[in-house]
């Protein structure tokens, strides 16, 4: 079955950096679009960044210029490099993919930006 396992979250001060990783299994990783979403307390889950099989990326306006999504198809892993973090980036971050009609999510990793 499809599994997505995130790692790399934690507590960081404003202005700091974190790199999230999402390891995928059970899919032919290199043919699917991968995405990172986040959900803050009391808010809806929102798309942060996506990357297609060909490497085309898209970002939420709120993270453009600060976050970078990338993928390593040899490792079946997608990354989210987060720089210049702000308190409003605090959320649970989820990895996502869709295989035909099925949408898959990881368990999430907490990112807290606070001094």
N, C-alpha and C positions, 0 to 999 in steps of 0.2 A: 504494500500500500504506500501511498504518498506520505512522506514525512518531511516537515520543515522544522529545523531546530535552530533557534536564534541564540546568540551569545554576544557578550561584549558590553552590555549595559552597566550602569553604575551611577555613582554620585560624582558630579564634576562641578567645579566653580564656573560662574559666568565667564565667557571668553575662552573656556577650555575646549578640548577636543575628545571625541570618542570614536571608535570604529566598531560598528556592529557587523556581525557575520551571520549568515543564514546558510546552513548546510542542508541540501536537498537529497532525498533518496526516493526510489520508487518511480522516478520519471526519467525520460530522456531529456535531461536538463537543458541541453544546448538548443532545443527547438522551442522553448517556451519563454514568454515574457515573464519577468519576475518583478515584484513590487515590494516597496516598504510603505506601511501605513502606520499611523499612530493614533492613540486615543488618550486624551487627557480626562481627568475626573469631571464628570458632568457634561462632557462634550461627545459629539459623534466621532466615529472613527473617520479619519481623513487620509487621502493619499499623500504621501510625502515625495516619493520618487518611483519611477519605473524604468526598466531597461528591457528592450526587445532582444530577441535572439540575435539580431544583427548588430546590437550594441547601441541602438538609438535610445537616447535618454529623455526623460521629461521630469520636471520638478514642480512642486507647489511654489507659488510665488513667494511664500514666507521663508523658503529655505534656499532659493536660488542664490548662487554665489557663495554659499556657506557649506552646503552638503554636496557630496559626490557619490553617485551610485556606480558600482562596477560589478563585473562578474568574471569568475574564473571557471570556464567550462571544464577544464581538466580536473578541478576539485569539486565540481557540482556546488559551487558556493557563490552567493551574491553578497556584496558588501555595501555598507553605507558609512562613508567617512563624514563625520560631522565636526565642523570647525566653528569657531566663534559662537559657541553655544549660548543661548539666552534662557532665562527662567521660563519663558513661554514655550520652550522646546520640551519641557518636562511632560512625560507621557509614557505609556507602555507602547513599545514599538513592535510591530508585527510584520513578519515576512508573508508574502502571498503569491500564489500562482493559480492559474486556471487551466485545467486539462479538459478539453472539450466542454462539457456543461458543468463540470464539478470545480468548485472553488475550494482551495485549501489554504489554511492558515497555520502558522506556527503558534507556539504557546505564548509568545511575547517575551520581551525583555524590558525591564524598567530602566528608564533614563531620567535622572533627577538632576536639574541644574539649579544649584543653590550655593550661596556663600555661607 
